[in-house]
């Protein structure tokens, strides 16, 4: 008899697909569970932009039923092996064979509700035909949030589903999958779900709310964020349903994949360095200066960096506003990201004003992100909210000291200066004056007390937010909600 299965449902998974932290998490957490001996698998859409180099895909089910409301439409199910763990892909060209995953610069795809509803229905029908139903269906973000709701109602009709437990993980509450009510009546979910404690949200169909309402457990990606989202300030309008479900709400801190994000074994770096010997970081800094055509004078000046989406959540507007004042302080600044076109244009214009001092790379390149972390002295995260954040974990391991807002997962991962065990700098409110004041505090320490700075870098690099710890927390949660693992 096969071991009970934990099946992860996700809209992206590194190295196959990625737009941000969700992809990184899905590339690491299921694998950590697998290595602990848990029978784990991942299922995700088969996008047109899927990165499959080095992985052999095989078609295992050419006409997989999807059921109401799509019958007789079918999906194709593909499978590959990822370090010994099966990964499955749901293929249907008209839904997933597109240049982008969710949206273009003009906005979200008009049929996103149908696309991910189709994905969830395909997973449900495919899972029902496995030799044994999964012990746990673990859904992530709004794109897969209908799965817990489907399971809840399926239990009323089919006793076989009574043993299936569901977990709904929220990676970013701001993205909810909110659509016209018309689409609810066409999604195949029991009509009893249309109520204020279910799928309905001010007359609209809210996919994430559906998952929160019907999952056996709801998790977020840091303890502090789990507390914050119960308030109107951070609840994004869902604080009501979250407070009703607070008994099953848990914050489990994400981990960092140090096999991928570790300067001692990073394939993208020109020079390795480690927690015991960080001397190679200066070589990485020189290489970054040459790569980005920055001034050679910055070799003995602090370099600050920002990597992330160029959106309000990440506080990029705060950085843009203070950049002219930063440029007067004999520092270098590197920005990597894409998002709001207005922010992109302003950053590129500022780069023209400060050649050799400011480098702006619009887009995202995985290899460059590693080299920026390695070549930076200070890492900037002025987020207005941050469910967990992975880039600050990477920055700590790479010895790039974070300057960050004291919100969400940043609270849980950064020990703020002047604590004797400080690993970074934080400020309370996301505004330009507090941000700039805290940057100046970091610069003062960097310039005036090299020994104290080196000690902080050493402490930062010794931080260990491992996926093994997080995976253990999830196993305990699965068992608490009754999964027979």
C-alpha positions as CSV (number, residue, x, y, z in Angstrom):
1,X,0.0,0.0,0.0
2,X,1.3,3.4,-1.0
3,X,2.2,5.9,1.7
4,X,-0.3,8.7,2.3
5,X,0.2,11.5,-0.2
6,X,0.6,15.3,0.5
7,X,-0.3,17.0,-2.8
8,X,0.7,20.6,-3.3
9,X,-1.4,22.7,-5.7
10,X,0.4,25.8,-7.0
11,X,0.3,28.2,-9.9
12,X,4.1,28.3,-10.1
13,X,7.1,26.3,-9.0
14,X,10.8,27.0,-9.4
15,X,12.7,25.9,-11.5
16,X,9.8,25.3,-13.9
17,X,7.9,28.6,-13.5
18,X,8.4,31.6,-11.2
19,X,7.3,35.2,-10.8
20,X,8.3,35.7,-7.2
21,X,8.5,34.1,-3.8
22,X,5.7,31.6,-4.4
23,X,7.8,29.9,-7.0
24,X,10.8,29.7,-4.7
25,X,8.7,28.3,-1.8
26,X,7.1,25.6,-4.0
27,X,10.5,24.6,-5.3
28,X,11.8,24.0,-1.7
29,X,9.0,23.2,0.8
30,X,7.7,20.0,-0.9
31,X,11.2,18.8,-1.5
32,X,12.1,19.3,2.1
33,X,9.1,17.2,3.1
34,X,10.0,14.6,0.5
35,X,13.5,14.4,2.0
36,X,12.0,13.9,5.5
37,X,10.3,10.8,4.2
38,X,6.8,12.3,3.5
39,X,5.2,11.1,0.3
40,X,5.0,14.4,-1.5
41,X,4.0,15.6,-5.0
42,X,3.3,18.9,-6.7
43,X,0.8,19.7,-9.4
44,X,0.9,23.0,-11.4
45,X,-0.2,24.4,-14.8
46,X,1.9,23.6,-17.9
47,X,2.6,27.1,-19.2
48,X,3.9,27.9,-22.6
49,X,6.9,29.6,-20.8
50,X,7.7,26.5,-18.8
51,X,11.4,25.9,-18.1
52,X,12.1,22.2,-18.4
53,X,15.7,22.1,-19.4
54,X,17.3,19.0,-17.8
55,X,13.9,17.5,-16.9
56,X,12.2,14.9,-19.0
57,X,8.4,15.3,-19.2
58,X,6.2,12.4,-20.1
59,X,2.5,12.4,-20.9
60,X,0.8,10.1,-18.4
61,X,-2.9,10.9,-19.1
62,X,-3.9,12.3,-22.5
63,X,-7.6,12.9,-21.8
64,X,-8.0,13.6,-18.2
65,X,-11.6,14.5,-17.3
66,X,-12.4,17.9,-15.8
67,X,-16.1,17.5,-15.2
68,X,-18.8,20.1,-14.8
69,X,-18.9,22.7,-16.1
70,X,-16.4,21.7,-18.8
71,X,-17.5,18.2,-19.8
72,X,-16.6,16.9,-22.2
73,X,-13.4,19.1,-22.3
74,X,-10.4,17.3,-21.0
75,X,-6.8,18.2,-19.8
76,X,-3.5,16.5,-20.4
77,X,-1.4,15.4,-17.4
78,X,2.3,15.3,-17.7
79,X,4.9,14.2,-15.1
80,X,8.6,14.7,-14.4
81,X,11.0,13.8,-11.6
82,X,12.4,16.6,-9.5
83,X,15.1,15.2,-7.2
84,X,13.1,12.0,-6.7
85,X,9.8,13.8,-6.2
86,X,7.0,13.7,-8.8
87,X,5.8,16.9,-10.3
88,X,2.7,16.9,-12.4
89,X,1.6,19.5,-15.0
90,X,-2.0,20.2,-16.1
91,X,-2.0,21.2,-19.8
92,X,-4.7,22.9,-21.9
93,X,-3.3,25.2,-24.6
94,X,-6.0,27.8,-24.7
95,X,-5.7,28.4,-20.9
96,X,-1.9,28.1,-20.2
97,X,0.0,28.4,-23.4
98,X,0.7,32.2,-23.2
99,X,3.6,34.4,-22.9
100,X,2.9,35.4,-19.3
101,X,1.5,33.5,-16.4
102,X,-1.2,35.9,-15.1
103,X,-1.1,39.2,-16.9
104,X,0.6,41.6,-19.3
105,X,1.5,45.2,-18.8
106,X,-2.1,46.0,-19.9
107,X,-3.5,44.1,-16.9
108,X,-4.7,40.7,-15.8
109,X,-5.9,38.1,-18.4
110,X,-9.7,38.5,-18.7
111,X,-10.3,34.8,-18.2
112,X,-8.1,34.2,-15.1
113,X,-11.0,33.0,-13.1
114,X,-11.8,30.3,-15.7
115,X,-8.2,29.4,-16.2
116,X,-7.5,28.5,-12.5
117,X,-11.0,27.2,-11.9
118,X,-10.2,24.8,-14.8
119,X,-6.9,23.9,-13.1
120,X,-8.6,23.1,-9.8
121,X,-11.3,21.0,-11.4
122,X,-8.7,19.1,-13.4
123,X,-6.8,18.4,-10.2
124,X,-9.9,17.2,-8.3
125,X,-10.9,14.8,-11.1
126,X,-7.4,13.5,-11.6
127,X,-6.9,13.0,-7.8
128,X,-10.2,11.1,-7.6
129,X,-8.8,8.5,-10.1
130,X,-5.6,7.9,-8.2
131,X,-5.4,4.4,-6.5
132,X,-5.8,6.3,-3.2
133,X,-7.0,9.9,-2.6
134,X,-4.4,12.2,-1.2
135,X,-4.2,12.5,2.6
136,X,-3.7,16.3,2.3
137,X,-4.5,18.8,-0.5
138,X,-2.3,21.8,0.2
139,X,-3.4,24.9,-1.8
140,X,-1.4,28.0,-2.3
141,X,-2.8,31.5,-3.0
142,X,-6.0,32.4,-4.8
143,X,-5.2,30.5,-8.0
144,X,-5.7,27.2,-6.2
145,X,-8.1,28.3,-3.4
146,X,-11.2,26.7,-4.9
147,X,-9.7,23.2,-4.2
148,X,-10.4,23.3,-0.4
149,X,-14.0,24.5,-1.1
150,X,-14.5,21.7,-3.7
151,X,-13.3,19.1,-1.1
152,X,-15.5,20.5,1.6
153,X,-18.6,20.0,-0.5
154,X,-17.4,16.8,-2.1
155,X,-17.3,15.3,1.4
156,X,-21.1,15.8,1.6
157,X,-21.6,13.6,-1.5
158,X,-18.8,11.1,-1.4
159,X,-17.6,9.5,1.9
160,X,-14.3,8.7,0.3
161,X,-13.3,12.3,0.5
162,X,-14.0,12.5,4.3
163,X,-10.4,11.5,5.0
164,X,-8.9,14.2,2.8
165,X,-7.6,17.2,4.8
166,X,-7.1,20.6,3.2
167,X,-4.7,23.5,4.0
168,X,-4.9,26.9,2.4
169,X,-1.7,28.9,2.5
170,X,-1.8,32.7,1.9
171,X,1.4,34.1,0.5
172,X,0.0,37.6,-0.2
173,X,-3.5,38.5,1.0
174,X,-3.6,41.5,-1.3
175,X,-4.1,39.2,-4.3
176,X,-7.4,37.5,-3.8
177,X,-8.9,36.5,-7.2
178,X,-12.0,38.7,-7.1
179,X,-14.3,38.2,-10.1
180,X,-17.9,38.8,-11.2
181,X,-20.6,36.8,-9.4
182,X,-21.6,35.4,-12.7
183,X,-18.5,33.2,-12.7
184,X,-19.5,31.6,-9.4
185,X,-22.6,30.1,-10.9
186,X,-20.5,28.6,-13.7
187,X,-17.6,27.2,-11.6
188,X,-19.1,23.9,-10.4
189,X,-19.0,24.8,-6.7
190,X,-22.1,23.9,-4.7
191,X,-24.5,26.9,-4.7
192,X,-24.6,26.7,-0.9
193,X,-21.2,28.3,-0.9
194,X,-22.7,31.6,-2.1
195,X,-23.0,33.4,1.3
196,X,-21.1,36.0,3.3
197,X,-19.2,33.3,5.2
198,X,-18.3,31.5,1.9
199,X,-17.4,32.6,-1.6
200,X,-19.4,35.8,-1.8
201,X,-17.6,39.1,-1.2
202,X,-19.6,42.3,-1.5
203,X,-21.5,40.8,-4.4
204,X,-18.4,39.4,-6.1
205,X,-16.9,35.9,-6.3
206,X,-13.7,35.8,-4.2
207,X,-11.6,32.8,-4.8
208,X,-9.2,33.3,-1.9
209,X,-12.0,33.9,0.5
210,X,-13.5,30.6,-0.6
211,X,-10.4,28.7,0.3
212,X,-10.1,30.5,3.7
213,X,-13.8,29.7,4.5
214,X,-13.6,25.9,3.7
215,X,-10.1,24.7,4.4
216,X,-9.4,22.6,7.5
217,X,-6.4,24.9,8.3
218,X,-5.3,28.3,7.0
219,X,-1.7,29.3,7.1
220,X,0.3,32.4,6.3
221,X,4.1,32.5,5.7
222,X,5.2,34.2,9.0
223,X,3.8,34.4,12.5
224,X,3.8,38.2,12.5
225,X,1.8,38.4,9.3
226,X,-0.7,35.9,10.7
227,X,-1.3,38.3,13.5
228,X,-1.3,41.4,11.3
229,X,-4.0,40.2,8.9
230,X,-6.6,40.0,11.6
231,X,-6.6,43.8,11.6
232,X,-8.2,46.2,9.1
233,X,-4.8,47.7,8.4
234,X,-3.4,44.5,6.9
235,X,-6.5,42.4,6.4
236,X,-7.2,43.7,2.8
237,X,-10.9,43.4,3.5
238,X,-10.8,39.8,4.6
239,X,-10.1,40.4,8.3
240,X,-13.7,39.4,9.0
241,X,-13.5,35.9,7.6
242,X,-10.0,35.5,9.0
243,X,-11.2,36.4,12.5
244,X,-14.0,33.9,12.2
245,X,-11.4,31.2,11.3
246,X,-8.7,32.4,13.6
247,X,-8.9,29.1,15.6
248,X,-7.4,27.3,12.5
249,X,-5.1,30.2,11.4
250,X,-1.4,29.6,11.8
251,X,1.7,31.5,10.8
252,X,4.6,29.2,9.7
253,X,7.7,31.0,8.7
254,X,9.1,30.2,5.2
255,X,12.6,28.9,4.9
256,X,15.4,29.7,2.5
257,X,16.9,27.2,0.1
258,X,20.6,27.5,1.0
259,X,21.5,25.0,-1.6
260,X,20.4,27.6,-4.2
261,X,21.0,30.7,-2.2
262,X,24.4,30.2,-0.6
263,X,27.6,32.1,-1.4
264,X,29.8,29.2,-0.6
265,X,28.3,27.1,-3.5
266,X,26.5,29.5,-5.8
267,X,27.0,28.7,-9.4
268,X,26.2,32.3,-10.4
269,X,28.9,34.0,-8.5
270,X,32.4,34.8,-9.8
271,X,33.9,34.0,-6.4
272,X,32.8,31.9,-3.5
273,X,32.8,33.0,0.1
274,X,31.4,31.6,3.3
275,X,30.3,32.4,6.8
276,X,33.8,31.5,8.1
277,X,35.6,33.5,5.4
278,X,33.7,36.4,3.8
279,X,36.8,37.9,2.1
280,X,35.5,36.8,-1.3
281,X,32.6,39.2,-1.0
282,X,34.8,42.1,-1.9
283,X,35.8,40.3,-5.1
284,X,32.1,39.8,-5.9
285,X,31.6,43.5,-5.3
286,X,34.3,44.4,-7.8
287,X,32.8,42.0,-10.4
288,X,29.4,43.5,-10.0
289,X,30.7,47.0,-10.4
290,X,32.3,45.9,-13.7
291,X,29.3,44.0,-14.9
292,X,26.9,46.9,-14.3
293,X,29.4,49.6,-15.6
294,X,29.5,51.4,-12.2
295,X,32.3,53.7,-11.2
296,X,35.5,52.0,-10.0
297,X,35.4,54.5,-7.1
298,X,32.6,52.5,-5.5
299,X,35.0,49.7,-4.7
300,X,35.6,51.3,-1.3
301,X,32.2,52.9,-1.0
302,X,29.0,51.2,0.2
303,X,26.7,49.7,-2.4
304,X,23.0,49.4,-1.7
305,X,20.6,47.2,-3.6
306,X,16.9,46.7,-4.1
307,X,15.5,43.5,-5.7
308,X,11.7,43.1,-6.0
309,X,8.6,44.1,-7.8
310,X,8.4,47.8,-8.6
311,X,5.1,48.2,-6.8
312,X,3.7,50.2,-3.9
313,X,3.8,47.1,-1.6
314,X,7.6,46.9,-1.9
315,X,8.0,50.7,-1.2
316,X,9.8,51.4,-4.4
317,X,8.2,54.8,-4.5
318,X,10.0,55.6,-1.2
319,X,13.3,54.6,-2.7
320,X,12.7,56.7,-5.8
321,X,11.9,59.7,-3.7
322,X,15.1,59.6,-1.7
323,X,17.5,58.6,-4.5
324,X,18.6,62.1,-5.3
325,X,19.6,62.6,-1.6
326,X,21.3,59.2,-1.5
327,X,23.4,60.1,-4.5
328,X,24.9,62.9,-2.5
329,X,26.3,60.4,0.0
330,X,29.0,58.8,-2.1
331,X,27.2,55.5,-2.4
332,X,26.2,53.2,-5.2
333,X,22.6,51.9,-5.7
334,X,21.5,48.9,-7.8
335,X,17.8,48.2,-8.6
336,X,16.5,45.0,-10.2
337,X,12.8,44.5,-10.8
338,X,9.8,45.2,-13.0
339,X,6.2,46.3,-12.4
340,X,4.7,49.7,-12.5
341,X,5.6,51.4,-15.7
342,X,5.7,54.9,-14.1
343,X,8.2,53.6,-11.5
344,X,10.3,51.9,-14.3
345,X,10.4,55.1,-16.3
346,X,11.4,57.3,-13.4
347,X,14.2,54.9,-12.3
348,X,15.6,54.8,-15.8
349,X,15.5,58.6,-16.0
350,X,17.4,58.8,-12.7
351,X,20.0,56.4,-14.0
352,X,20.7,58.9,-16.8
353,X,21.2,61.6,-14.2
354,X,23.6,59.6,-12.1
355,X,25.7,57.5,-14.5
356,X,28.2,55.1,-12.8
357,X,26.4,55.6,-9.4
358,X,22.9,54.2,-10.1
359,X,22.2,51.0,-12.1
360,X,18.6,50.0,-12.9
361,X,17.9,46.7,-14.5
362,X,14.3,46.4,-15.5
363,X,13.1,42.8,-15.5
364,X,14.2,39.8,-13.5
365,X,17.2,37.6,-14.0
366,X,17.9,34.9,-11.5
367,X,21.6,34.8,-12.0
368,X,21.9,38.6,-11.7
369,X,19.9,38.6,-8.5
370,X,22.5,36.3,-6.9
371,X,25.4,38.5,-8.0
372,X,23.7,41.7,-6.7
373,X,23.2,40.1,-3.3
374,X,26.8,39.0,-3.2
375,X,28.1,42.4,-4.4
376,X,26.0,44.6,-2.1
377,X,26.8,45.9,1.4
378,X,23.3,47.0,2.3
379,X,20.0,45.5,1.1
380,X,16.9,47.8,1.0
381,X,13.4,46.5,1.8
382,X,11.1,49.5,2.5
383,X,7.9,47.3,2.2
384,X,4.5,48.6,3.3
385,X,3.7,45.0,4.2
386,X,5.6,41.8,3.8
387,X,3.9,38.4,4.4
388,X,7.3,36.7,4.8
389,X,9.9,37.9,2.4
390,X,12.7,35.7,1.1
391,X,15.0,38.2,-0.3
392,X,16.0,39.5,3.2
393,X,16.8,35.9,4.1
394,X,19.0,35.6,1.1
395,X,20.6,39.0,1.8
396,X,21.5,37.9,5.4
397,X,23.2,34.7,4.1
398,X,25.1,36.8,1.5
399,X,26.2,39.3,4.1
400,X,24.2,42.2,2.6
401,X,22.8,43.9,5.7
402,X,19.1,44.6,5.4
403,X,17.5,48.0,6.0
404,X,13.8,47.1,6.2
405,X,10.4,48.2,7.5
406,X,9.4,46.4,10.7
407,X,6.4,44.5,9.3
408,X,5.4,40.9,8.7
409,X,8.1,38.4,8.1
410,X,10.8,41.1,8.3
411,X,10.1,41.3,12.1
412,X,10.5,37.6,12.4
413,X,13.8,37.4,10.5
414,X,15.8,40.6,11.3
415,X,17.3,41.4,14.7
416,X,17.4,45.3,14.6
417,X,20.3,47.5,15.5
418,X,21.4,48.5,18.2
419,X,20.5,45.1,19.7
420,X,23.9,43.4,20.6
421,X,22.8,40.5,18.3
422,X,21.7,42.8,15.5
423,X,21.6,41.4,12.0
424,X,20.1,44.5,10.3
425,X,18.3,47.8,10.7
426,X,14.5,48.3,10.8
427,X,12.2,51.3,10.9
428,X,8.6,51.5,12.1
429,X,6.6,53.4,9.5
430,X,7.1,53.2,5.7
431,X,7.8,56.8,5.0
432,X,10.8,58.6,3.4
433,X,12.1,60.3,6.5
434,X,12.3,57.1,8.6
435,X,13.7,55.2,5.7
436,X,16.4,57.7,5.0
437,X,17.2,58.1,8.7
438,X,17.7,54.4,9.0
439,X,19.9,54.2,5.9
440,X,22.1,57.0,7.4
441,X,22.4,55.0,10.6
442,X,23.6,52.0,8.7
443,X,26.0,54.1,6.6
444,X,27.4,55.7,9.8
445,X,28.2,52.2,11.2
446,X,29.7,51.0,7.9
447,X,32.0,54.0,7.7
448,X,32.9,54.6,11.4
449,X,33.2,51.1,12.9
450,X,34.4,48.5,10.5
451,X,34.9,45.9,13.2
452,X,31.2,46.3,14.4
453,X,30.0,46.1,10.8
454,X,32.1,42.9,10.2
455,X,30.6,41.3,13.3
456,X,27.1,42.2,12.1
457,X,27.9,40.6,8.7
458,X,29.1,37.5,10.4
459,X,26.0,37.2,12.6
460,X,23.8,37.8,9.5
461,X,25.5,35.1,7.5
462,X,25.1,32.6,10.4
463,X,21.3,33.0,10.4
464,X,19.6,29.8,9.3
465,X,16.0,29.8,8.3
466,X,15.9,26.3,7.0
467,X,13.1,24.5,5.2
468,X,13.6,21.5,7.4
469,X,12.3,23.5,10.3
470,X,9.3,24.8,8.3
471,X,8.6,21.4,6.9
472,X,8.5,19.9,10.4
473,X,5.9,22.6,11.4
474,X,3.8,21.6,8.4
475,X,3.9,17.9,9.3
476,X,2.7,18.7,12.8
477,X,-0.1,20.8,11.4
478,X,-1.2,18.1,8.9
479,X,-1.5,15.7,11.8
480,X,-3.3,18.2,14.0
481,X,-6.1,18.5,11.5
482,X,-6.4,14.7,11.2
483,X,-4.3,13.7,8.2
484,X,-3.2,10.1,8.5
485,X,0.5,10.4,7.6
